[in-house]
């Protein structure tokens, strides 16, 4: 789901995560080149390599890009990430008390929430070094 990093979006509910982290994007032809390079290189088995473009978009730039493409509705309520995390924690607690944890949407589970919405910074230095890779410049 391409809007997964934008926020919590379900029907009329549109809570857009607001934070200063980056959104990990990779251009498809650059990804294909990295995979081909990995097949030709002597990379240690199990080596973790982040394949992300240079100059990753901020959360705000990513949401704007999704809106330009018509993937994300033009309106939504921007919510600071920490407040959104507190709301998710509260909902998890309510579902737990009600014995309805199995019905909790994946985005509200602790790991799912963090993986989709927690602000991070990403580096592709290792991919460039080990795979002799040149990623795309910018999300647009």
C-alpha positions as CSV (number, residue, x, y, z in Angstrom):
1,X,0.0,0.0,0.0
2,X,1.7,3.1,-1.2
3,X,0.0,5.5,1.3
4,X,1.1,3.4,4.2
5,X,3.8,5.9,5.2
6,X,1.4,8.9,5.0
7,X,-0.6,8.2,8.1
8,X,-3.7,6.4,9.1
9,X,-6.1,6.5,6.2
10,X,-9.3,4.5,6.2
11,X,-12.4,5.8,4.5
12,X,-13.3,9.2,5.8
13,X,-10.6,8.9,8.6
14,X,-7.5,10.7,7.3
15,X,-4.8,11.3,10.0
16,X,-1.6,12.4,8.3
17,X,1.6,11.7,10.3
18,X,3.6,14.9,10.8
19,X,7.3,14.4,11.5
20,X,10.7,15.4,10.3
21,X,11.9,11.9,9.3
22,X,12.5,10.7,5.8
23,X,10.4,8.3,3.7
24,X,12.5,5.5,2.2
25,X,11.9,5.5,-1.5
26,X,13.8,3.8,-4.3
27,X,13.3,4.3,-8.1
28,X,12.5,1.0,-9.8
29,X,15.3,1.0,-12.4
30,X,17.8,1.9,-9.7
31,X,16.5,-1.0,-7.6
32,X,16.9,-3.4,-10.6
33,X,20.5,-2.2,-11.1
34,X,21.2,-2.8,-7.4
35,X,19.8,-6.3,-7.6
36,X,21.9,-7.1,-10.7
37,X,25.0,-5.6,-9.1
38,X,24.4,-7.7,-5.9
39,X,24.3,-10.9,-8.1
40,X,27.6,-10.0,-9.6
41,X,29.4,-8.9,-6.4
42,X,30.9,-11.0,-3.6
43,X,28.6,-9.8,-0.8
44,X,28.5,-11.7,2.5
45,X,25.5,-13.9,3.0
46,X,22.9,-12.3,5.2
47,X,24.4,-8.8,4.7
48,X,21.7,-6.1,5.3
49,X,21.9,-3.4,2.7
50,X,19.4,-0.5,2.6
51,X,18.4,0.4,-1.0
52,X,17.1,3.9,-0.9
53,X,17.5,6.8,-3.2
54,X,19.8,9.8,-2.5
55,X,18.0,12.9,-1.1
56,X,15.0,11.1,0.4
57,X,11.8,13.0,0.7
58,X,10.6,14.4,4.0
59,X,7.2,13.2,5.2
60,X,5.6,16.5,4.0
61,X,7.2,16.1,0.5
62,X,6.1,12.5,0.3
63,X,2.5,13.3,1.2
64,X,2.5,16.2,-1.4
65,X,3.8,13.7,-4.0
66,X,1.1,11.2,-3.3
67,X,-1.5,14.0,-3.6
68,X,-0.1,15.2,-6.9
69,X,-0.5,11.6,-8.2
70,X,-4.0,11.3,-6.9
71,X,-3.0,8.4,-4.6
72,X,-3.8,10.3,-1.5
73,X,-7.0,12.4,-0.9
74,X,-6.4,16.2,-1.1
75,X,-7.3,16.7,2.5
76,X,-6.4,15.2,5.8
77,X,-5.7,16.2,9.4
78,X,-1.9,16.6,10.1
79,X,-1.2,15.0,13.5
80,X,2.2,15.2,15.2
81,X,3.8,11.8,15.2
82,X,4.0,11.6,19.0
83,X,0.3,12.4,19.4
84,X,-0.5,9.8,16.7
85,X,1.6,7.2,18.6
86,X,-0.2,8.1,21.9
87,X,-3.6,7.7,20.1
88,X,-2.5,4.3,18.7
89,X,-1.3,3.2,22.2
90,X,-4.7,4.3,23.7
91,X,-6.6,2.3,21.0
92,X,-4.4,-0.8,21.6
93,X,-5.2,-0.5,25.3
94,X,-9.0,-0.2,24.7
95,X,-9.0,-3.2,22.3
96,X,-7.0,-5.2,24.9
97,X,-9.5,-4.4,27.7
98,X,-12.4,-5.2,25.4
99,X,-10.8,-8.6,24.5
100,X,-10.8,-7.5,20.8
101,X,-7.0,-7.4,20.1
102,X,-7.4,-9.7,17.1
103,X,-9.6,-7.0,15.4
104,X,-7.0,-4.3,15.8
105,X,-5.8,-2.9,12.4
106,X,-2.2,-3.8,11.6
107,X,-1.2,-0.1,11.5
108,X,-2.2,0.3,15.1
109,X,0.0,-2.6,16.3
110,X,3.2,-1.5,17.9
111,X,5.5,-3.0,15.3
112,X,3.3,-2.1,12.4
113,X,2.9,1.5,13.6
114,X,6.6,1.9,14.0
115,X,7.5,0.4,10.7
116,X,5.1,2.6,8.8
117,X,5.1,5.9,10.6
118,X,8.1,6.3,13.0
119,X,10.4,9.0,11.8
120,X,13.8,7.6,10.7
121,X,16.9,8.7,8.7
122,X,18.2,6.3,6.1
123,X,21.7,5.8,4.6
124,X,22.6,4.1,1.3
125,X,26.3,4.5,1.8
126,X,26.7,0.7,2.3
127,X,24.8,-0.1,-0.9
128,X,26.9,2.3,-2.8
129,X,30.1,0.9,-1.4
130,X,29.4,-2.9,-1.6
131,X,27.3,-2.9,-4.8
132,X,29.0,-0.1,-6.7
133,X,25.5,1.3,-6.9
134,X,24.3,4.7,-8.1
135,X,20.8,5.4,-6.9
136,X,18.3,7.9,-8.3
137,X,18.5,11.5,-7.2
138,X,15.1,12.4,-5.8
139,X,11.5,11.4,-5.2
140,X,9.2,13.5,-7.3
